[in-house]
Amino acid sequence: MDSSGARPVWFDPDERGQWVPDAGDEYDAPADVDATFRTVRRVAVGHFLVFLGVVVAVPILTLTVAWWSDGRLIGGMTPSFVMAAAGLYVFFFVLAVAAATLSNAVEDRMLGDPERDTPGQDEEPP
Amino acid sequence: MITASLLLLAGLLVAVLVTGLVLRPRGASTFEFYLAGRRVGVVTNACAICGDYFSAASFLGVAAAVYASGLDGVWYATGFAAGFVPVLLFIAAPLRRFGEFSIPDFLGRRLASDRVRLVAVTVVQLVILSYLVPQAVGSGLTWELLVGEGILGLTPYATGVVVSTVAITALVVVGGMRGTTWTQAAQFLLLLAVFVWLAIVVTSSGFSYPGSVAELTDQPLTKPVQEDGQWRLGSEPNRLDGGEPAYFGHPGGRYGPLGQITLIITLIMGTAGLPHIMNRYFTSPTGTAARMTTVWVLGLAGLFYALAVLLGTAARALIPDAVAGRPWLEGITVDGVLRVPEHAPLVLGRIFGGEAGLAVVAIGALVAVLSTIAGLLLASAASWGHDVYERHINPGATQRQAVWAGRAAVMVVAVLSAGLALGLRPHSLTALFPSIVATMVTWAFALAGSALAPVFILAIWWRGTTARGAVAGMGVGALTAVGMLVAAPFVGSWGLGEVLLTPTIVAAPLAAAVTVLVSRRSDPPADLERLWLRLHGTAADRHAARLARLTIGVGRAGKRR
C-alpha cells in the first residue's frame, strides 16, 4: 500500500483521536505561506477559468453553431459528439497535468529551504 | 447459467471477505480503521478512488444514458469526469494537508465549531443515503439479470439487494479503510478490464463506432413505453426543437437549452462535496501525493468513460439485429430496444460472450456497486463514529470503543439503505427517468454540490469564512436543493423543470453568497494563522518526504551491506 514510501509521523496531542502531522524541524514562515497561497490560488483560478470556458462552450456551440451539431468529422461523427465522447477527457487530463505540475513547482520553490540538504550548510561560516 | 453465475459470485464475495480479513486494521485505532494509517500511495489511492466513484451509475448508468438519449446521455460521463478538475485545483492538496477524518471533521476543526461539525454530519448523511440507495437498486437489477432467481423466498431483485449489502457490510466492518482500499483498487481494475474486453470483442465483431453513430443519427430516437399493460415504441421528442423528433448523435434527446449546463454544474460541484471521495484524500501520505492522485484519477476516468460511451453506442446499434435468433432478448426488448436501458452492457456481454460473457459483465456491475457501497459505508461510519460518537456522545471513548461505534454505524446505515432500495420498484420508475440509477445519483450530487462544496471551497480559500457563515451556507444550500428537487415533479422535466432537477446552478451560488454575507458579520476562529499554515503550508509534506528519503536510503544501505 505504501507505494510512495512516505511515512509521516502523526501524533495525537490531547489523546482524543485528533491526529495531527508532525512537521519535525521543518517550518513555514507565515509570510511565505501567504505568498505561496496567493500564487497557487492564481494558478488554480486561471486553470479553472480555462476549464469552465471549454466545458460551457460545448453546449453553447451546440445552440449557436449549426456545423457543431451537423458537420461530420470522423467517419460520420459530429464535432459535438467527438468532443463529448473523447475530446473533453483528453482536455481534462492535459489541464490536470499542467495545473499539478505548476502548483507543485510553485510550492517547491516558495516554501521550504532547498539549501538545507546542501552538504556543509550547517557548518559555521569561516 | 445459474450455477456458473452463482459460483462466480460466491468466488467474488469470498475474495472480498478474505481481502478484508487479511488487510484488517492493525490494532484497534480509529487512525487505522478510518485512514489506513495515512500511507496509501498515489496509484493505489487513484485506483481506490475510481473504484469508489465508479458506481452502478457509471458502470451501468452512463452506457444506459447514452443508449437511451444518445449525445445528451454522454453528458453524464462528461460531468462525472469533469468533477475531478475542481477537486484537483481547489481541494485535494490543502484538504490532505489539514488532515482530518471526514468533511464534517475538517469543517468543524477549520472553523473551530462543533455546531458546524453537526450540521455537516446531517448533510453528509443525507448525501450518503441518497447515493447508497441507487447502488443497492443497481445490485438488485444486476442480480435479476445475472441469476434470475431469489433465495429464501425473496424476489431476485430483493436477493441482489440483500446479498450485496450483507457482503460489503462484512468487508467494511472487518477490513476498515485498509481492506476497503485494496479491494476498491482491485475492483476498479476489474471494472476497467471488463470494459476493455467488451470494447475489444464488440469492435472485433465489425462494429464501427463512427459509422454506427452516423447510422443511428439517421433515424429518430425511440423508447419503449407501456400503455394499458402493452409495450410499444414511442418517439423521443427533441427538447431543443419542439415538435421535431430527437436523433442519437444530435443534442436534444434529453436536455433543453439549459439542461446540459445545469447537469454539468451539478456533477462538477457535487464531486467536490462527495464524502466518500473526499475522505479518501485523508489517506494520502502528503498533500502533493493527494494532488497527483487526482491527476491519475482524471486519466483513468477519461479512459473508463470513453469506453462506457462507446459501449452505450454499440448496444444501441447492435441489439436490434441481435434479437433474431435470441429468444431471451425478446422478453427484455420492444422491437429491438431495451425496456431497461441499464441492461445495455449486460446484454452486450451475453451477445458476444454467451452466458460466461453475461456473468463477467454482471460481476463487473456488482463489483461497481460493492466498491461504492463500501466507500459510502466507511464515510458514514467516520461521520457517525468519529464526528458524533467520539466528539459528542462519548468524548472519553477508548480507541476500541470508537472503532466499534464506527462498525455499528456501518451496520445501521447499511440496513437503512437496503430497506429503502427494497421499497423502490425501479421498473415502474424507468418510464419517468430514462436511466433511474444515474438519475438518483444525480440527486446526491445535487445535495453535495449545493450544501457542502461551496462552504468547503470557501473554508479552504477564504480566510474570512466563519462558523456562522458555514452553518447558514450549508443550511440554505441544502434546503434550496431539496426544495427544488421536491418541486421538480410538479413542474415537469422541461424548461424550468430541468433546472429544478439539477438545482446546483442556483443553490450553490446562493449557499456561497449566504456564507460570505453571514461570515462578514461574524468573527473567524481566533487561531486562524495557525490553521492557515496547516492548510496551505508544506512543512509536514517536506518532513514526510525527508523521512521517506531517509527510509529508502537506509534500506538501500542495508541491502548493500
Interface residues (C-beta under 8 A of the other chain):
Chain A: M1 D2 S3 S4 G5 A6 R7 P8 V9 W10 D12 R16 G17 Q18 W19 V20 P21 D22 A23 G24 D25 E26 Y27 D28 P30 V33 D34 T36 F37 V40 R41 V43 A44 H47 F48 F51 V55 V56 V58 P59 T62 L63 S69 D70 R72 I74 G75 G76 M77 T78 S80 F81 A84 A85 A86 L88 Y89 V90 F92 F93 L95 A96 V97 A99 A100 S103 N104 E107 L111 G112
Chain B: T30 F31 L35 A36 R38 R39 V40 G41 V42 V43 T44 L71 V74 W75 T78 A81 A82 F84 V85 P86 L88 L89 F90 A93 R97 G99 R109 R178 T181 W182 S208 Y209 P210 G211 V213 A214 E215 T217 L240 G249 H250 P251 P257 Q260 I261 I264 I268 P285 T286 T288 A289 R291 M292 T294 V295 L298 G299 A301 G302 L303 Y305 A306 V309 L310 H386 E390 P395 Q399 A402 W461 E529 W532 L533 R534 H536 G537 T538 A539 A540 R542 H543 A544 A545 R546 L547 A548 T551 I552
